[in-house]
Amino acid sequence: MTETTVTPERPLVVEEGDVKPGFIGQSVPRKEDKRLVQGEGVFFDDVKRHEMGYVHFVRSPYAHARIKSVDVSKALELDGVYGTLTGDEVAILSDPFFELSTPPGANIKDYALAVGRVRHVGDPVAAVVARTRELARDAAELVEVEYGPLPHVLDGEESLKDEIVLHEDAGSNTVWSGVFDWGDFDAALADADHVVRIERLHFDRFSSTPLECSGCLVEFNRGTGQWTIHGNHQMPGVGAIWMAPALRVGIDKLRFVSQDIGGGFGNKITLHPQYTACCLLARKLNRPVQWTEWRTDQHTANTHGNERTFLDVTVPVKADGTMLGFAVRAIDDCGAFPRYEPLGCIIWAQVTPGCYRWRNVRVDFTQVCTNKSPVAPNRGYSRMQHLWLTERIIDIVAGELGLDPIETRKKNYVKHEEFPYETPNGCVYDSGDYARCLDMVLDLIGYDSLEEKRRDAESRGKLFGIGIGSTLDSGTNNFGQSMILNPELQFSGNNEVATVKLDIFGEIVVTLGTVPQGQGHETTSAQVVAEILGCTPDDVNVRAGHDTYWNSNAGFSGTYASQFAVTGLGAVKGAADKLAGEMKQLAAAVFGSSPDDIELVESQARIKGNPEAALPFMALGAILNANNAGLPPDLDVTLNVRYVYRPLFEKPDLERKFGNLTLTYATQIHACALEIDPETGVYEIVDYAAVDDCGNRIHPQIVEGQVHGATAQALGAATHEIFTYDEDGNLLTPNFYDYHVPHALDMPPMKTGFIESESPFTPLGAKGMGEGGGAGIHAVCAALQNALGRRGEGPIVWRSCNPYEGVWDLLQKPEDTRKLVSVETR
Amino acid sequence: MEAVSRKTITVDVNGEQYEREVDARRLLIHFIRDDLDLTGSHIGCDTGNCGACSVLLDGTLVKSCMMLAVQADGAKIETVEGLASEGELNGLQQAFSDHHALQCGYCTPGMLMSATALLRENKSPGEDEIRKGIQGNICRCTGYVNIVEAIKAAAE
């Protein structure tokens, strides 16, 4: 199993053997590593406080039930129990969290604990705090809850009938629905030579399941009325917007602190219910409280990725294989509470036509509640489901019309020369070269010898398939897209903050607003600062983690949605540029020269052409901070620069649902070759390659690491990771025993390659790229389809997760899925 | 509810002796993390699958969430905190950094202990042997590609 990295044949930026000047673009050693490989990171669960109590949630065993009574008296009698919190108390002490959707979803009442009714197995009904984790768990078992079971609904389509309604206040299970209609789909249909119809496709529930579960240690300061939350929330800016009104306090009363976070992947964006419960407990009991989620709790009751059913997919196709667009009805199942999810009703539109030049698209989108775990953003959030649809369309249409899936992709891809490319709904794809990435990935996987490989596999009784996954990783949201969801929402644009200062002894200190979870923000920030200030990354001290008290954060601060390379580093660059200007001003004042005559090199401010006239950074820091008598009165420098990076966005046209919804589009094109044993359905990925294009790479090793990780998660989701429920609404895969994530032996050999298509819209020409668009899921589905189907015959791969038993089913009853597809040729 | 029985145990962790009274039901990982405040070893699951809590107990690789602290009475325990000496990373730790074998770093302590056990048994493991050696450790960030490379490099 070897990994091959190829450099591009026709580089856009990097020439082979060329070394970029400076630190940007170099794989410098990661600053985070030294503490992490010694076990010296500080994760929230490592933080302890004197006399803190441990929280354990009492959770519903029913998918849907009325709460008749909650009796905590026996729990409170247990020695070492500090106190409890129930839903009734929560309803008095706090308000429901604000809802993003318009009605009916807007009328849902979502509290920190279940109030009056439980809506999924694992819904928290009470919390117990005790001296030890074990005692808290014991005490939770002594809480007596009387339930009145209600009928439940687990299927999204079924739920739309509203025969069983989860949220009485909303009166309907529909959270939000809307029709998106761009171009002229009816005309495209009339103009088509073939119309391919796919009755049903289903994107399954899974999640990236970060290895560190969620949690927090919450302290309440009675004197100031302020909570400090040591946690692992990955979007604290928005978390605070949710929590502060619910707790009936100003946003300044919530201080979020984190240093190291053990993976997030979006799953740690909606922790506000649990955190709010912990805030109420810390205040009620006047003691620090600590909650560490159990793995089983994370799987049953925190966040899943969203599940989406696509119905009546209709694709008009010209005789030469050019597709004119598509129409679809999408049903998004968000589980018991929508929380962040309504945004997912819009976010897919960032990639409306996928990688393709499709101009006529009609999507009828509905989000609906069911009695299952709530969902939340999960790596590839909402776009991944939609991109899977576009890739299934390509492969199914190609298969049914006898077209080559590779050539069909190339024919329909947006062309290199068309960038920046405006999609039918007004999004602007910034740069890229999809066809070239496809050629590279085919080269890596040895596409030339495809038939030989197929014959070899067939000689061993195996079915051979090869498939492509073409995806876009759109990054740097325009939050104005939330107004398409709900015009009342006052969110638009985006921002991120960084502060760079020069301190007394010449220390360069960087403070970020982001909340890193392994993406190497300390390292890449230091690269950018070093390049601008004329020092080395070792000279740059980047504070680890996030703290509201650092005052280096804004409303959208966080680490999510593939944006650090743009927003985070944009802020770092902005702050460092301004600091460099101030350092030159200060040096010029000292030398009695002009700032234009000063250069910053080798950790000194020098007069150009006269290296003898130099002030080391230490001198600059000391002069301004501690020895400033005699400086000119009009010298306006602080050497402590806070910069807010703000991408330039317009608010979208709400009527047409039209506008630029995101700033950058990284490309990932994957190829998968696999062999299926037709006797059992067992299949093995025998070759795998990924080509990534994320514009200018700040730190190639980190980029490649993200590609590896996103691929592993996608392969897990494609082959075995799935959240399935029994008929009573119990999750059948509630922990790593039943929910199998890839282990080292499960991973196929992986080859990687890259090109760099500089983004014209970002401060460093870079694009966010961490999510990866689920390319592995699309590639595996395509390869399975290629192995199983022939033109007009064989099964249709219609689900995103295809475990061996599922493939066996496809093989046994091809007619069951074949009937999902029809072709009308005119 | 019955009173919880307690017992005094003695362990050697990374060459240091500790004597503590613990609940008989206390998991070894909670004892290490919460009672000894050695928080390098982590917890990622409830079921013994993830390996984030892996330590060496009398030279044998164990998942410290799968045994009780009282069962470790008298044992010599090695954790991630004992790998470096005086702030100098050992070869394996350095290889993990050089090869970008960690992202969030949460699985890393357990991964390093599994790799330590592997390399003591087998000085030059092949790729499959490395993958078998860390199959009890889940990493959600790296896809294992660079972890395997790092262990390979450390062996060399």
Chai-1 contact restraints between the chains, C-beta under 6 A:
chainA,res_idxA,chainB,res_idxB,connection_type,confidence,min_distance_angstrom,max_distance_angstrom,comment,restraint_id
A,M1,B,E127,contact,1.0,0.0,6.0,A-B,restraint_1
A,E3,B,V145,contact,1.0,0.0,6.0,A-B,restraint_2
A,D33,B,S97,contact,1.0,0.0,6.0,A-B,restraint_3
A,L36,B,L102,contact,1.0,0.0,6.0,A-B,restraint_4
A,L36,B,G105,contact,1.0,0.0,6.0,A-B,restraint_5
A,L36,B,T108,contact,1.0,0.0,6.0,A-B,restraint_6
A,V37,B,Q93,contact,1.0,0.0,6.0,A-B,restraint_7
A,V37,B,F96,contact,1.0,0.0,6.0,A-B,restraint_8
A,V37,B,T108,contact,1.0,0.0,6.0,A-B,restraint_9
A,Q38,B,A84,contact,1.0,0.0,6.0,A-B,restraint_10
A,G39,B,G40,contact,1.0,0.0,6.0,A-B,restraint_11
A,G39,B,V80,contact,1.0,0.0,6.0,A-B,restraint_12
A,G39,B,E81,contact,1.0,0.0,6.0,A-B,restraint_13
A,G39,B,P109,contact,1.0,0.0,6.0,A-B,restraint_14
A,G41,B,G105,contact,1.0,0.0,6.0,A-B,restraint_15
A,D46,B,T39,contact,1.0,0.0,6.0,A-B,restraint_16
A,P210,B,R140,contact,1.0,0.0,6.0,A-B,restraint_17
A,L211,B,G44,contact,1.0,0.0,6.0,A-B,restraint_18
A,L211,B,Y106,contact,1.0,0.0,6.0,A-B,restraint_19
A,L211,B,C107,contact,1.0,0.0,6.0,A-B,restraint_20
A,L211,B,R140,contact,1.0,0.0,6.0,A-B,restraint_21
A,E212,B,Y106,contact,1.0,0.0,6.0,A-B,restraint_22
A,G262,B,C104,contact,1.0,0.0,6.0,A-B,restraint_23
A,G262,B,Y106,contact,1.0,0.0,6.0,A-B,restraint_24
A,G263,B,C104,contact,1.0,0.0,6.0,A-B,restraint_25
A,G263,B,R140,contact,1.0,0.0,6.0,A-B,restraint_26
A,G263,B,C141,contact,1.0,0.0,6.0,A-B,restraint_27
A,W294,B,D46,contact,1.0,0.0,6.0,A-B,restraint_28
A,R295,B,C45,contact,1.0,0.0,6.0,A-B,restraint_29
A,R295,B,D46,contact,1.0,0.0,6.0,A-B,restraint_30
A,T296,B,D46,contact,1.0,0.0,6.0,A-B,restraint_31
A,Q517,B,C104,contact,1.0,0.0,6.0,A-B,restraint_32
A,G518,B,Q103,contact,1.0,0.0,6.0,A-B,restraint_33
A,G518,B,C104,contact,1.0,0.0,6.0,A-B,restraint_34
A,G518,B,C141,contact,1.0,0.0,6.0,A-B,restraint_35
A,Q701,B,H100,contact,1.0,0.0,6.0,A-B,restraint_36
A,G705,B,H100,contact,1.0,0.0,6.0,A-B,restraint_37
A,G705,B,Q103,contact,1.0,0.0,6.0,A-B,restraint_38
A,H708,B,T142,contact,1.0,0.0,6.0,A-B,restraint_39
A,H708,B,G143,contact,1.0,0.0,6.0,A-B,restraint_40
A,H708,B,V145,contact,1.0,0.0,6.0,A-B,restraint_41
A,G709,B,C141,contact,1.0,0.0,6.0,A-B,restraint_42
A,G709,B,T142,contact,1.0,0.0,6.0,A-B,restraint_43
A,G709,B,G143,contact,1.0,0.0,6.0,A-B,restraint_44
A,T711,B,G143,contact,1.0,0.0,6.0,A-B,restraint_45
A,A712,B,G143,contact,1.0,0.0,6.0,A-B,restraint_46
A,N735,B,D46,contact,1.0,0.0,6.0,A-B,restraint_47
A,N735,B,T47,contact,1.0,0.0,6.0,A-B,restraint_48
A,F736,B,C45,contact,1.0,0.0,6.0,A-B,restraint_49
A,F736,B,T47,contact,1.0,0.0,6.0,A-B,restraint_50
A,F736,B,N49,contact,1.0,0.0,6.0,A-B,restraint_51
A,F736,B,C50,contact,1.0,0.0,6.0,A-B,restraint_52
A,Y737,B,T47,contact,1.0,0.0,6.0,A-B,restraint_53
A,Y737,B,N49,contact,1.0,0.0,6.0,A-B,restraint_54
A,V741,B,I138,contact,1.0,0.0,6.0,A-B,restraint_55
A,H743,B,Q135,contact,1.0,0.0,6.0,A-B,restraint_56
A,A744,B,R131,contact,1.0,0.0,6.0,A-B,restraint_57
A,A744,B,I134,contact,1.0,0.0,6.0,A-B,restraint_58
A,A744,B,Q135,contact,1.0,0.0,6.0,A-B,restraint_59
A,A744,B,Y144,contact,1.0,0.0,6.0,A-B,restraint_60
A,L745,B,R131,contact,1.0,0.0,6.0,A-B,restraint_61
A,L745,B,Q135,contact,1.0,0.0,6.0,A-B,restraint_62
A,M747,B,G143,contact,1.0,0.0,6.0,A-B,restraint_63
A,M747,B,Y144,contact,1.0,0.0,6.0,A-B,restraint_64
A,M750,B,V145,contact,1.0,0.0,6.0,A-B,restraint_65
